[in-house]
Amino acid sequence: MELKTCTSCGKELPINEFHKKRKNGEEYRSECKSCVTKHTNEWRVNNIDRERELNRLSAARRRMRLAKNGGKISMKEKRFLLCNCNYKCAYCGAKLSGLNFDHYAPIISGGKTELGNIVPCCTECNRLKGSNDPEVWILEKFDKETLFRIRKVLNLRPLKFYFM
């Protein structure tokens, strides 16, 4: 097992205790994960206003990405999806307590906000899936039947009279 010394705490730790650098993904950062977390939390406490501003900017960037990727889906279309999934999470099958929808193909990967890419899901599945490849994530967490069921939901097209 490969070891590396943290430049902050001086401990010699396994390489998996260090984050990979973003630029090339091959090299590792000089500080261990726990030191990075400690320094990040200290910064957040000392820079509350800046943290809020960064969160606001991040939300604004997400809204811009959503606007550029096809806009939005109507409430009737959302109801249609919920009805076809029996008001259950498309991934785990848990009963939905509120309106929560997931982009099957993540926006960051080029997914659009359109009927063929939106599925109803619980908050936990939405959080766990994140921007992961949907099919890989489903097969790792669930099974092939779940994948086929979701594909069927995505391929559904509402009848014209449904929206009249």
Buried (B, 14 or more C-beta within 10 A) or exposed (E): EEEBEBEEEEEEBEEEBBEEEEEEEEEBBBBBBBBBEBEEEEEEEEEEEEEEEEEEEEEEEEEEEBEEBBEEBEEEBBBBBBEBBEEBBBBBBEEBEEEBBBBBBBBEEEBBBBBBBBBBBBBEBBEBBEEBEBEEBBEEBBEEEBBEBBEEBBEEEBEEEEEE
